[in-house]
């Protein structure tokens, strides 16, 4: 898959993830939030929980989980730490989640994929 097609697929997966989160009571605060050192695909809030969500679109759940490697799990917390002051409120619980988007399956939302 070329870069342009991969970009298009990634944006579609993020849109699907946003809809799924909205249907489950989350409010989307930002998409593709970038800072020096990384990027967070989705920043969402539900109640006192502020989630930084990494989205992976692959052909299978196993492939999506495999794509969430140690390197990515180091970059997301760096970006989340730098972005948190913009979105955090007093008393918020911060966490890093993952969403796996697989064809012909419901999105899979995994809470707390990174424990620092």
C-alpha positions in Angstrom: 0.0 0.0 0.0 1.4 3.4 -0.9 1.7 6.3 1.5 -1.3 8.2 0.2 -3.5 5.1 0.4 -2.2 4.3 3.9 -3.0 7.9 5.0 -6.5 7.7 3.6 -7.1 4.4 5.4 -5.7 5.8 8.7 -8.0 8.8 8.5 -11.0 6.6 7.9 -10.0 4.4 10.8 -9.7 7.4 13.1 -13.2 8.6 12.0 -14.6 5.1 12.8 -12.9 5.2 16.2 -14.3 8.7 16.9 -17.9 7.5 16.1 -17.5 4.4 18.2 -16.2 6.5 21.1 -19.0 9.1 20.7 -21.6 6.3 20.8 -20.1 5.1 24.1 -20.3 8.5 25.8 -17.0 10.0 25.0 -16.5 13.6 23.8 -13.8 14.0 21.2 -11.5 16.9 22.1 -8.9 16.6 19.4 -7.7 14.5 16.5 -4.2 14.1 15.3 -2.8 16.3 18.0 0.9 16.9 17.3 3.8 18.1 19.5 7.5 17.8 19.4 8.2 14.1 20.0 5.0 12.5 18.9 1.4 12.6 17.9 -1.9 11.4 19.5 -4.6 10.1 17.1 -7.5 11.0 19.4 -8.0 12.9 22.6 -11.3 12.1 24.3 -13.1 12.7 27.6 -15.8 10.9 29.4 -16.5 12.3 32.9 -13.3 12.6 34.7 -11.3 10.4 32.4 -9.1 11.9 29.8 -7.9 9.4 27.2 -5.2 9.6 24.7 -6.1 7.1 22.0 -3.8 5.4 19.5 -5.7 4.0 16.5 -4.5 1.0 14.5 -6.2 -0.2 11.3 -5.1 -3.6 10.1 -6.6 -6.7 8.4 -6.9 -8.6 11.7 -7.0 -7.9 15.4 -3.7 -9.7 15.9 -2.1 -7.6 13.2 -3.4 -4.4 14.8 -2.2 -5.5 18.3 1.2 -6.3 16.8 1.4 -2.8 15.2 1.2 -1.3 18.6 4.8 -2.0 19.3 7.1 -0.8 22.1 8.4 2.1 20.0 4.8 3.5 19.5 4.0 2.9 23.2 7.0 5.1 24.1 6.0 8.0 21.7 2.4 8.2 22.7 3.1 8.9 26.4 5.6 11.6 25.5 3.0 13.3 23.3 0.3 12.8 26.0 2.5 14.3 28.7 3.0 17.4 26.6 -0.6 17.7 25.5 -2.2 16.9 28.9 -2.0 20.5 30.3 -4.1 21.7 27.4 -7.0 19.4 28.1 -6.7 18.2 31.7 -8.9 19.4 34.6 -8.3 19.1 38.3 -9.1 15.6 39.4 -8.9 14.0 36.0 -7.7 10.4 35.5 -5.3 10.3 32.5 -4.8 7.1 30.5 -3.6 5.8 27.2 -5.9 3.6 25.2 -5.8 1.8 21.9 -8.5 1.3 19.3 -8.2 -1.6 16.8 -10.1 -1.1 13.5 -10.6 -4.3 11.5 -12.7 -4.8 8.4 -16.2 -6.3 9.1 -15.7 -6.1 12.9 -16.8 -3.7 15.6 -14.0 -1.4 16.7 -12.1 -2.8 19.7 -11.3 -0.3 22.5 -8.6 -1.3 24.9 -8.2 0.8 28.0 -4.9 1.5 29.7 -2.6 0.0 27.2 0.4 1.8 28.7 1.2 1.7 32.4 4.0 4.1 33.2 
